[in-house]
């Protein structure tokens, strides 16, 4: 019985993780570019390249926040009706909320945390 359940559980788990690596499909009123600052916070001693705030931008397209995790991975966090969003792929976690025209987002890569304070442009 366990042999039959394990493949099903693995497929279900992989499909759940994969949903955050595909773009959104339905346009929303929150779609657009959000610009502002991003600050990095060390998760361990000197775990981030720099902690100085830098100009940054995130995009909401088809109802999902787009965050380029790396050259080979982009996370898409579906935005709920209340403006909250969340996505995870392995140790990379993205969450936040859009209220009116402001977005606050937090990303944890395991070694570094990023805080975004953005406004819709």
The first five atom37 places (N, CA, C, CB, O) and aatype in JSON, in Angstrom:
{
  "aatype": [20, 20, 20, 20, 20, 20, 20, 20, 20, 20, 20, 20, 20, 20, 20, 20, 20, 20, 20, 20, 20, 20, 20, 20, 20, 20, 20, 20, 20, 20, 20, 20, 20, 20, 20, 20, 20, 20, 20, 20, 20, 20, 20, 20, 20, 20, 20, 20, 20, 20, 20, 20, 20, 20, 20, 20, 20, 20, 20, 20, 20, 20, 20, 20, 20, 20, 20, 20, 20, 20, 20, 20, 20, 20, 20, 20, 20, 20, 20, 20, 20, 20, 20, 20, 20, 20, 20, 20, 20, 20, 20, 20, 20, 20, 20, 20, 20, 20, 20, 20, 20, 20, 20, 20, 20, 20, 20, 20, 20, 20, 20, 20, 20, 20, 20, 20, 20, 20, 20, 20, 20],
  "atom_mask": [
    [1, 1, 1, 1, 1],
    [1, 1, 1, 1, 1],
    [1, 1, 1, 1, 1],
    [1, 1, 1, 1, 1],
    [1, 1, 1, 1, 1],
    [1, 1, 1, 1, 1],
    [1, 1, 1, 1, 1],
    [1, 1, 1, 1, 1],
    [1, 1, 1, 1, 1],
    [1, 1, 1, 1, 1],
    [1, 1, 1, 1, 1],
    [1, 1, 1, 1, 1],
    [1, 1, 1, 1, 1],
    [1, 1, 1, 1, 1],
    [1, 1, 1, 1, 1],
    [1, 1, 1, 1, 1],
    [1, 1, 1, 1, 1],
    [1, 1, 1, 1, 1],
    [1, 1, 1, 1, 1],
    [1, 1, 1, 1, 1],
    [1, 1, 1, 1, 1],
    [1, 1, 1, 1, 1],
    [1, 1, 1, 1, 1],
    [1, 1, 1, 1, 1],
    [1, 1, 1, 1, 1],
    [1, 1, 1, 1, 1],
    [1, 1, 1, 1, 1],
    [1, 1, 1, 1, 1],
    [1, 1, 1, 1, 1],
    [1, 1, 1, 1, 1],
    [1, 1, 1, 1, 1],
    [1, 1, 1, 1, 1],
    [1, 1, 1, 1, 1],
    [1, 1, 1, 1, 1],
    [1, 1, 1, 1, 1],
    [1, 1, 1, 1, 1],
    [1, 1, 1, 1, 1],
    [1, 1, 1, 1, 1],
    [1, 1, 1, 1, 1],
    [1, 1, 1, 1, 1],
    [1, 1, 1, 1, 1],
    [1, 1, 1, 1, 1],
    [1, 1, 1, 1, 1],
    [1, 1, 1, 1, 1],
    [1, 1, 1, 1, 1],
    [1, 1, 1, 1, 1],
    [1, 1, 1, 1, 1],
    [1, 1, 1, 1, 1],
    [1, 1, 1, 1, 1],
    [1, 1, 1, 1, 1],
    [1, 1, 1, 1, 1],
    [1, 1, 1, 1, 1],
    [1, 1, 1, 1, 1],
    [1, 1, 1, 1, 1],
    [1, 1, 1, 1, 1],
    [1, 1, 1, 1, 1],
    [1, 1, 1, 1, 1],
    [1, 1, 1, 1, 1],
    [1, 1, 1, 1, 1],
    [1, 1, 1, 1, 1],
    [1, 1, 1, 1, 1],
    [1, 1, 1, 1, 1],
    [1, 1, 1, 1, 1],
    [1, 1, 1, 1, 1],
    [1, 1, 1, 1, 1],
    [1, 1, 1, 1, 1],
    [1, 1, 1, 1, 1],
    [1, 1, 1, 1, 1],
    [1, 1, 1, 1, 1],
    [1, 1, 1, 1, 1],
    [1, 1, 1, 1, 1],
    [1, 1, 1, 1, 1],
    [1, 1, 1, 1, 1],
    [1, 1, 1, 1, 1],
    [1, 1, 1, 1, 1],
    [1, 1, 1, 1, 1],
    [1, 1, 1, 1, 1],
    [1, 1, 1, 1, 1],
    [1, 1, 1, 1, 1],
    [1, 1, 1, 1, 1],
    [1, 1, 1, 1, 1],
    [1, 1, 1, 1, 1],
    [1, 1, 1, 1, 1],
    [1, 1, 1, 1, 1],
    [1, 1, 1, 1, 1],
    [1, 1, 1, 1, 1],
    [1, 1, 1, 1, 1],
    [1, 1, 1, 1, 1],
    [1, 1, 1, 1, 1],
    [1, 1, 1, 1, 1],
    [1, 1, 1, 1, 1],
    [1, 1, 1, 1, 1],
    [1, 1, 1, 1, 1],
    [1, 1, 1, 1, 1],
    [1, 1, 1, 1, 1],
    [1, 1, 1, 1, 1],
    [1, 1, 1, 1, 1],
    [1, 1, 1, 1, 1],
    [1, 1, 1, 1, 1],
    [1, 1, 1, 1, 1],
    [1, 1, 1, 1, 1],
    [1, 1, 1, 1, 1],
    [1, 1, 1, 1, 1],
    [1, 1, 1, 1, 1],
    [1, 1, 1, 1, 1],
    [1, 1, 1, 1, 1],
    [1, 1, 1, 1, 1],
    [1, 1, 1, 1, 1],
    [1, 1, 1, 1, 1],
    [1, 1, 1, 1, 1],
    [1, 1, 1, 1, 1],
    [1, 1, 1, 1, 1],
    [1, 1, 1, 1, 1],
    [1, 1, 1, 1, 1],
    [1, 1, 1, 1, 1],
    [1, 1, 1, 1, 1],
    [1, 1, 1, 1, 1],
    [1, 1, 1, 1, 1],
    [1, 1, 1, 1, 1],
    [1, 1, 1, 1, 1],
    [1, 1, 1, 1, 1]
  ],
  "atom_positions": [
    [[0.83, -1.19, 0.0], [0.0, 0.0, 0.0], [0.88, 1.27, 0.0], [-0.94, -0.01, 1.22], [0.6, 2.23, -0.72]],
    [[1.93, 1.24, 0.82], [2.82, 2.4, 0.9], [3.48, 2.67, -0.45], [3.9, 2.17, 1.98], [3.67, 3.84, -0.81]],
    [[3.82, 1.62, -1.21], [4.42, 1.8, -2.54], [3.49, 2.54, -3.49], [4.79, 0.45, -3.13], [3.96, 3.26, -4.36]],
    [[2.2, 2.36, -3.33], [1.24, 3.03, -4.2], [1.02, 4.48, -3.8], [-0.09, 2.29, -4.18], [0.78, 5.33, -4.65]],
    [[1.12, 4.76, -2.52], [0.85, 6.11, -2.01], [2.05, 7.05, -2.25], [0.52, 6.06, -0.52], [1.85, 8.21, -2.58]],
    [[3.26, 6.57, -2.08], [4.45, 7.42, -2.21], [4.55, 8.13, -3.56], [5.69, 6.61, -1.98], [4.8, 9.33, -3.58]],
    [[4.37, 7.44, -4.71], [4.44, 8.17, -5.99], [3.35, 9.24, -6.12], [4.31, 7.19, -7.15], [3.6, 10.32, -6.66]],
    [[2.17, 8.95, -5.63], [1.08, 9.93, -5.69], [1.43, 11.14, -4.83], [-0.26, 9.31, -5.22], [1.24, 12.28, -5.25]],
    [[1.94, 10.9, -3.63], [2.32, 11.99, -2.73], [3.43, 12.83, -3.35], [2.77, 11.45, -1.36], [3.39, 14.06, -3.27]],
    [[4.41, 12.19, -3.96], [5.52, 12.92, -4.59], [5.02, 13.78, -5.74], [6.59, 11.94, -5.1], [5.44, 14.93, -5.87]],
    [[4.14, 13.26, -6.56], [3.6, 14.04, -7.69], [2.79, 15.22, -7.19], [2.73, 13.16, -8.59], [2.88, 16.31, -7.75]],
    [[2.0, 15.0, -6.15], [1.2, 16.09, -5.58], [2.11, 17.18, -5.02], [0.27, 15.55, -4.48], [1.85, 18.36, -5.23]],
    [[3.14, 16.79, -4.31], [4.08, 17.75, -3.74], [4.78, 18.54, -4.84], [5.1, 17.04, -2.86], [4.88, 19.76, -4.74]],
    [[5.26, 17.88, -5.87], [5.95, 18.57, -6.95], [5.02, 19.51, -7.7], [6.55, 17.57, -7.92], [5.44, 20.61, -8.07]],
    [[3.81, 19.12, -7.92], [2.86, 20.0, -8.6], [2.59, 21.23, -7.76], [1.55, 19.27, -8.9], [2.44, 22.33, -8.3]],
    [[2.52, 21.06, -6.44], [2.3, 22.2, -5.56], [3.45, 23.17, -5.6], [2.08, 21.73, -4.15], [3.23, 24.39, -5.59]],
    [[4.67, 22.68, -5.65], [5.83, 23.56, -5.72], [5.92, 24.24, -7.07], [7.12, 22.77, -5.45], [6.3, 25.41, -7.15]],
    [[5.57, 23.53, -8.13], [5.68, 24.05, -9.47], [4.73, 25.21, -9.75], [5.44, 22.96, -10.46], [5.01, 26.04, -10.61]],
    [[3.6, 25.29, -9.04], [2.63, 26.34, -9.32], [3.2, 27.74, -9.1], [1.4, 26.15, -8.46], [2.66, 28.71, -9.62]],
    [[4.29, 27.86, -8.33], [4.88, 29.16, -8.07], [5.98, 29.52, -9.06], [5.42, 29.2, -6.67], [6.62, 30.56, -8.93]],
    [[6.2, 28.67, -10.04], [7.22, 28.96, -11.05], [6.6, 29.15, -12.43], [8.25, 27.83, -11.09], [7.3, 29.12, -13.44]],
    [[5.28, 29.36, -12.46], [4.59, 29.67, -13.72], [3.85, 30.99, -13.54], [3.6, 28.51, -14.13], [3.35, 31.27, -12.45]],
    [[3.76, 31.8, -14.59], [3.11, 33.11, -14.47], [1.63, 33.0, -14.13], [3.28, 33.89, -15.77], [1.01, 31.95, -14.3]],
    [[1.08, 34.13, -13.65], [-0.36, 34.2, -13.4], [-1.13, 34.15, -14.71], [-0.7, 35.49, -12.63], [-0.55, 34.32, -15.79]],
    [[-2.44, 33.91, -14.62], [-3.23, 33.73, -15.83], [-4.39, 34.71, -15.96], [-3.75, 32.35, -15.87], [-4.98, 34.8, -17.04]],
    [[-4.74, 35.44, -14.9], [-5.89, 36.34, -14.95], [-5.49, 37.76, -14.59], [-7.0, 35.85, -14.02], [-5.0, 37.99, -13.48]],
    [[-5.69, 38.71, -15.49], [-5.36, 40.11, -15.17], [-6.1, 40.58, -13.91], [-5.71, 41.02, -16.36], [-7.2, 40.12, -13.62]],
    [[-5.47, 41.5, -13.17], [-6.1, 42.04, -11.97], [-5.9, 43.55, -11.92], [-5.52, 41.37, -10.69], [-5.08, 44.11, -12.63]],
    [[-6.68, 44.19, -11.06], [-6.56, 45.64, -10.88], [-5.23, 46.02, -10.26], [-7.7, 46.16, -10.01], [-4.83, 47.18, -10.34]],
    [[-4.53, 45.07, -9.66], [-3.24, 45.35, -9.02], [-2.06, 45.2, -9.98], [-3.04, 44.43, -7.84], [-0.93, 45.5, -9.61]],
    [[-2.31, 44.74, -11.2], [-1.24, 44.58, -12.19], [-0.52, 45.91, -12.42], [-1.8, 44.04, -13.52], [-1.15, 46.97, -12.42]],
    [[0.79, 45.84, -12.61], [1.58, 47.02, -12.9], [2.96, 46.92, -12.29], [0.89, 48.27, -12.39], [3.33, 45.9, -11.72]],
    [[3.74, 48.0, -12.42], [5.09, 48.06, -11.87], [5.06, 48.78, -10.52], [6.05, 48.78, -12.84], [4.37, 49.78, -10.35]],
    [[5.8, 48.25, -9.59], [5.93, 48.83, -8.26], [7.41, 49.14, -8.03], [5.36, 47.87, -7.14], [8.25, 48.24, -8.12]],
    [[7.72, 50.4, -7.75], [9.11, 50.83, -7.6], [9.33, 51.41, -6.21], [9.49, 51.86, -8.69], [8.41, 51.92, -5.58]],
    [[10.57, 51.32, -5.75], [10.93, 51.88, -4.45], [12.29, 51.38, -4.03], [9.88, 51.52, -3.39], [13.23, 51.4, -4.81]],
    [[12.39, 50.93, -2.78], [13.68, 50.48, -2.26], [13.61, 49.04, -1.78], [14.14, 51.38, -1.12], [12.56, 48.52, -1.41]],
    [[14.79, 48.4, -1.81], [14.97, 47.06, -1.29], [16.15, 47.13, -0.33], [15.21, 46.01, -2.44], [17.21, 47.66, -0.67]],
    [[15.96, 46.58, 0.86], [17.03, 46.51, 1.85], [17.3, 45.05, 2.17], [16.68, 47.31, 3.15], [16.36, 44.26, 2.27]],
    [[18.56, 44.7, 2.33], [18.94, 43.33, 2.67], [19.28, 43.26, 4.15], [20.14, 42.85, 1.79], [19.86, 44.18, 4.72]],
    [[18.92, 42.15, 4.76], [19.22, 41.9, 6.18], [19.99, 40.58, 6.26], [17.91, 41.86, 7.05], [19.59, 39.58, 5.66]],
    [[21.08, 40.58, 7.01], [21.87, 39.36, 7.17], [21.09, 38.31, 7.96], [23.2, 39.67, 7.88], [20.53, 38.62, 9.01]],
    [[21.05, 37.08, 7.47], [20.48, 35.96, 8.22], [21.56, 35.35, 9.1], [19.88, 34.89, 7.26], [21.25, 34.72, 10.12]],
    [[22.8, 35.53, 8.73], [23.96, 35.11, 9.5], [25.03, 36.18, 9.28], [24.48, 33.67, 9.07], [24.83, 37.08, 8.46]],
    [[26.12, 36.1, 9.97], [27.16, 37.12, 9.86], [27.6, 37.29, 8.4], [28.37, 36.74, 10.73], [28.06, 36.34, 7.77]],
    [[27.45, 38.51, 7.89], [27.87, 38.87, 6.53], [27.33, 37.93, 5.45], [29.37, 38.9, 6.47], [28.06, 37.58, 4.51]],
    [[26.07, 37.51, 5.57], [25.5, 36.58, 4.6], [24.95, 37.27, 3.36], [24.41, 35.78, 5.25], [24.64, 36.59, 2.37]],
    [[24.81, 38.6, 3.38], [24.34, 39.34, 2.21], [25.51, 40.11, 1.61], [23.16, 40.3, 2.58], [26.43, 40.51, 2.33]],
    [[25.45, 40.33, 0.32], [26.52, 41.08, -0.34], [26.58, 42.5, 0.19], [26.3, 41.09, -1.87], [27.68, 43.03, 0.41]],
    [[25.43, 43.14, 0.41], [25.37, 44.51, 0.9], [24.04, 44.7, 1.63], [25.52, 45.54, -0.27], [23.04, 44.07, 1.29]],
    [[24.04, 45.58, 2.63], [22.79, 45.85, 3.34], [22.29, 47.27, 3.09], [22.98, 45.64, 4.83], [21.29, 47.69, 3.67]],
    [[22.96, 47.99, 2.23], [22.53, 49.35, 1.9], [21.26, 49.3, 1.05], [23.66, 50.12, 1.16], [21.18, 48.49, 0.13]],
    [[20.26, 50.16, 1.34], [19.05, 50.18, 0.51], [19.4, 50.53, -0.94], [18.03, 51.2, 1.07], [20.25, 51.39, -1.19]],
    [[18.74, 49.88, -1.87], [18.94, 50.14, -3.29], [17.59, 50.3, -3.98], [19.76, 49.0, -3.95], [16.58, 49.78, -3.5]],
    [[17.58, 51.02, -5.08], [16.36, 51.16, -5.88], [16.0, 49.79, -6.43], [16.55, 52.2, -7.03], [16.86, 49.01, -6.83]],
    [[14.7, 49.51, -6.45], [14.26, 48.21, -6.91], [12.87, 48.3, -7.51], [14.29, 47.19, -5.78], [12.17, 49.3, -7.34]],
    [[12.47, 47.24, -8.21], [11.16, 47.21, -8.84], [10.67, 45.77, -8.86], [11.22, 47.79, -10.29], [11.44, 44.84, -9.11]],
    [[9.38, 45.59, -8.59], [8.71, 44.3, -8.76], [7.5, 44.54, -9.66], [8.3, 43.67, -7.39], [6.95, 45.64, -9.69]],
    [[7.1, 43.52, -10.37], [5.98, 43.63, -11.29], [4.87, 42.67, -10.88], [6.43, 43.34, -12.73], [5.12, 41.54, -10.46]],
    [[3.65, 43.14, -11.02], [2.47, 42.28, -10.87], [1.88, 42.15, -12.27], [1.41, 42.87, -9.83], [1.5, 43.14, -12.89]],
    [[1.81, 40.92, -12.76], [1.26, 40.66, -14.09], [0.29, 39.49, -14.01], [2.39, 40.36, -15.11], [0.6, 38.45, -13.43]],
    [[-0.87, 39.67, -14.59], [-1.9, 38.63, -14.58], [-2.19, 38.12, -13.17], [-1.48, 37.48, -15.47], [-2.37, 36.92, -12.95]],
    [[-2.22, 39.05, -12.21], [-2.59, 38.7, -10.85], [-1.52, 38.0, -10.04], [-3.76, 37.86, -10.88], [-1.85, 37.39, -9.02]],
    [[-0.25, 38.07, -10.45], [0.83, 37.42, -9.7], [2.05, 38.34, -9.61], [1.22, 36.09, -10.37], [2.44, 38.97, -10.59]],
    [[2.64, 38.42, -8.42], [3.88, 39.16, -8.22], [5.01, 38.33, -8.82], [4.14, 39.48, -6.69], [5.11, 37.13, -8.57]],
    [[5.86, 38.98, -9.62], [6.98, 38.31, -10.26], [8.27, 38.69, -9.54], [7.07, 38.68, -11.76], [8.59, 39.87, -9.4]],
    [[9.01, 37.67, -9.07], [10.29, 37.91, -8.41], [11.35, 37.03, -9.04], [10.2, 37.65, -6.88], [11.26, 35.8, -8.96]],
    [[12.38, 37.64, -9.67], [13.45, 36.86, -10.28], [14.42, 36.37, -9.21], [14.2, 37.69, -11.35], [15.28, 37.13, -8.76]],
    [[14.29, 35.11, -8.8], [15.14, 34.55, -7.76], [16.58, 34.39, -8.23], [14.59, 33.2, -7.3], [17.53, 34.64, -7.48]],
    [[16.74, 33.98, -9.48], [18.07, 33.81, -10.07], [17.91, 33.83, -11.58], [18.76, 32.47, -9.58], [16.8, 34.02, -12.1]],
    [[19.0, 33.65, -12.28], [18.94, 33.63, -13.75], [18.09, 32.47, -14.25], [20.35, 33.55, -14.34], [17.53, 32.53, -15.35]],
    [[17.98, 31.4, -13.46], [17.25, 30.22, -13.91], [15.92, 30.0, -13.2], [18.12, 29.01, -13.73], [15.2, 29.06, -13.53]],
    [[15.58, 30.85, -12.22], [14.34, 30.65, -11.47], [13.64, 31.98, -11.21], [14.63, 29.95, -10.15], [14.23, 32.92, -10.68]],
    [[12.37, 32.05, -11.59], [11.53, 33.2, -11.27], [10.33, 32.69, -10.49], [11.07, 33.97, -12.57], [9.69, 31.72, -10.9]],
    [[10.03, 33.33, -9.36], [8.85, 32.96, -8.57], [7.68, 33.85, -8.95], [9.15, 33.06, -7.06], [7.85, 35.04, -9.2]],
    [[6.5, 33.27, -8.98], [5.26, 33.99, -9.24], [4.34, 33.75, -8.06], [4.6, 33.53, -10.59], [3.95, 32.61, -7.8]],
    [[4.0, 34.8, -7.34], [3.15, 34.69, -6.16], [1.76, 35.21, -6.49], [3.76, 35.45, -4.96], [1.6, 36.41, -6.69]],
    [[0.76, 34.34, -6.55], [-0.6, 34.78, -6.83], [-1.08, 35.77, -5.77], [-1.56, 33.58, -6.91], [-0.88, 35.55, -4.57]],
    [[-1.71, 36.86, -6.21], [-2.21, 37.88, -5.29], [-3.66, 37.53, -4.93], [-2.09, 39.31, -5.91], [-4.5, 37.39, -5.82]],
    [[-3.94, 37.4, -3.64], [-5.28, 37.1, -3.17], [-6.15, 38.36, -3.21], [-5.24, 36.52, -1.73], [-5.64, 39.45, -3.45]],
    [[-7.45, 38.21, -2.99], [-8.37, 39.35, -3.04], [-8.01, 40.43, -2.03], [-9.79, 38.88, -2.8], [-8.25, 41.61, -2.28]],
    [[-7.43, 40.04, -0.88], [-7.07, 41.03, 0.14], [-5.7, 41.66, -0.12], [-7.08, 40.39, 1.51], [-5.25, 42.48, 0.68]],
    [[-5.03, 41.29, -1.23], [-3.74, 41.86, -1.6], [-2.54, 41.07, -1.1], [-3.64, 43.25, -1.07], [-1.41, 41.38, -1.45]],
    [[-2.78, 40.02, -0.29], [-1.68, 39.2, 0.22], [-1.17, 38.26, -0.86], [-2.13, 38.4, 1.45], [-1.93, 37.83, -1.72]],
    [[0.12, 37.95, -0.8], [0.71, 37.01, -1.75], [1.82, 36.22, -1.07], [1.26, 37.73, -2.98], [2.46, 36.7, -0.13]],
    [[2.03, 35.02, -1.55], [3.08, 34.18, -1.0], [3.48, 33.12, -2.04], [2.62, 33.5, 0.32], [2.65, 32.65, -2.81]],
    [[4.76, 32.77, -2.03], [5.28, 31.72, -2.91], [6.53, 31.15, -2.26], [5.57, 32.26, -4.35], [7.24, 31.84, -1.53]],
    [[6.8, 29.89, -2.55], [7.98, 29.24, -2.0], [8.5, 28.22, -3.0], [7.68, 28.57, -0.65], [7.73, 27.53, -3.66]],
    [[9.82, 28.14, -3.1], [10.47, 27.12, -3.9], [11.71, 26.71, -3.13], [10.83, 27.63, -5.35], [12.69, 27.45, -3.11]],
    [[11.69, 25.55, -2.5], [12.8, 25.11, -1.68], [12.98, 26.05, -0.5], [14.1, 25.03, -2.5], [12.05, 26.27, 0.27]],
    [[14.19, 26.62, -0.35], [14.47, 27.52, 0.77], [14.16, 28.97, 0.44], [15.91, 27.38, 1.18], [14.32, 29.84, 1.3]],
    [[13.73, 29.26, -0.78], [13.4, 30.63, -1.18], [11.92, 30.88, -0.9], [13.73, 30.88, -2.69], [11.05, 30.15, -1.39]],
    [[11.65, 31.92, -0.12], [10.28, 32.22, 0.31], [9.98, 33.69, 0.03], [10.07, 31.89, 1.81], [10.76, 34.57, 0.42]],
    [[8.86, 33.97, -0.63], [8.42, 35.32, -0.95], [7.04, 35.52, -0.36], [8.41, 35.57, -2.5], [6.16, 34.68, -0.54]],
    [[6.83, 36.64, 0.35], [5.5, 36.95, 0.87], [5.35, 38.46, 0.95], [5.25, 36.29, 2.26], [6.34, 39.19, 0.93]],
    [[4.12, 38.92, 1.06], [3.89, 40.35, 1.19], [2.43, 40.7, 1.03], [4.71, 41.11, 0.19], [1.56, 39.84, 1.04]],
    [[2.2, 42.0, 0.89], [0.83, 42.48, 0.74], [0.83, 43.78, -0.05], [0.16, 42.68, 2.12], [1.74, 44.61, 0.07]],
    [[-0.2, 43.93, -0.86], [-0.43, 45.17, -1.61], [-1.66, 45.83, -1.0], [-0.62, 44.9, -3.15], [-2.73, 45.22, -0.93]],
    [[-1.49, 47.08, -0.57], [-2.59, 47.85, -0.01], [-2.64, 49.18, -0.75], [-2.43, 48.06, 1.54], [-1.66, 49.93, -0.77]],
    [[-3.8, 49.47, -1.35], [-3.93, 50.65, -2.21], [-2.87, 50.57, -3.29], [-3.8, 51.98, -1.38], [-2.9, 49.65, -4.1]],
    [[-1.94, 51.51, -3.33], [-0.89, 51.48, -4.36], [0.48, 51.21, -3.76], [-0.86, 52.8, -5.13], [1.5, 51.52, -4.37]],
    [[0.51, 50.61, -2.55], [1.77, 50.31, -1.88], [1.96, 48.8, -1.73], [1.83, 50.99, -0.49], [1.01, 48.07, -1.44]],
    [[3.19, 48.36, -1.94], [3.53, 46.94, -1.76], [4.67, 46.83, -0.77], [3.92, 46.28, -3.12], [5.68, 47.53, -0.87]],
    [[4.5, 45.95, 0.19], [5.57, 45.57, 1.1], [5.79, 44.09, 0.88], [5.24, 45.91, 2.62], [4.84, 43.3, 0.97]],
    [[7.02, 43.7, 0.6], [7.33, 42.3, 0.33], [8.58, 41.9, 1.08], [7.5, 42.06, -1.19], [9.47, 42.71, 1.33]],
    [[8.62, 40.62, 1.45], [9.8, 40.07, 2.13], [10.2, 38.8, 1.4], [9.51, 39.78, 3.64], [9.37, 37.96, 1.07]],
    [[11.5, 38.67, 1.16], [12.05, 37.48, 0.53], [13.11, 36.92, 1.45], [12.63, 37.8, -0.88], [13.95, 37.66, 1.97]],
    [[13.08, 35.62, 1.65], [14.13, 34.94, 2.39], [14.74, 33.89, 1.47], [13.59, 34.29, 3.7], [14.04, 33.04, 0.93]],
    [[16.04, 33.97, 1.31], [16.74, 32.99, 0.48], [17.43, 31.93, 1.34], [17.77, 33.69, -0.41], [18.09, 31.03, 0.82]],
    [[17.26, 32.04, 2.64], [17.94, 31.14, 3.55], [19.18, 31.8, 4.13], [18.31, 29.84, 2.86], [19.44, 31.67, 5.33]],
    [[19.94, 32.49, 3.31], [21.15, 33.16, 3.79], [20.97, 34.66, 3.94], [22.3, 32.88, 2.85], [21.7, 35.31, 4.69]],
    [[20.0, 35.22, 3.23], [19.79, 36.66, 3.24], [18.28, 36.94, 3.18], [20.53, 37.35, 2.06], [17.53, 36.19, 2.55]],
    [[17.86, 38.01, 3.85], [16.46, 38.44, 3.8], [16.4, 39.78, 3.09], [15.85, 38.53, 5.24], [17.24, 40.65, 3.32]],
    [[15.4, 39.96, 2.23], [15.22, 41.21, 1.49], [13.86, 41.79, 1.84], [15.36, 40.98, -0.04], [12.85, 41.08, 1.84]],
    [[13.84, 43.09, 2.12], [12.6, 43.8, 2.42], [12.38, 44.83, 1.32], [12.65, 44.47, 3.83], [13.23, 45.69, 1.08]],
    [[11.22, 44.75, 0.65], [10.86, 45.68, -0.41], [9.8, 46.64, 0.11], [10.36, 44.93, -1.67], [8.81, 46.22, 0.7]],
    [[9.99, 47.94, -0.12], [9.01, 48.98, 0.19], [8.77, 49.72, -1.12], [9.51, 49.96, 1.35], [9.59, 50.54, -1.54]],
    [[7.63, 49.42, -1.78], [7.41, 49.88, -3.14], [6.06, 50.56, -3.3], [7.51, 48.71, -4.09], [5.13, 50.33, -2.52]],
    [[5.95, 51.4, -4.31], [4.68, 52.07, -4.68], [4.43, 51.83, -6.15], [4.73, 53.61, -4.36], [5.36, 51.75, -6.95]],
    [[3.14, 51.73, -6.51], [2.77, 51.51, -7.9], [3.1, 52.77, -8.71], [1.26, 51.15, -8.03], [2.77, 53.89, -8.32]],
    [[3.75, 52.56, -9.85], [4.15, 53.69, -10.7], [3.24, 53.81, -11.89], [5.6, 53.54, -11.16], [3.42, 54.71, -12.72]]
  ]
}
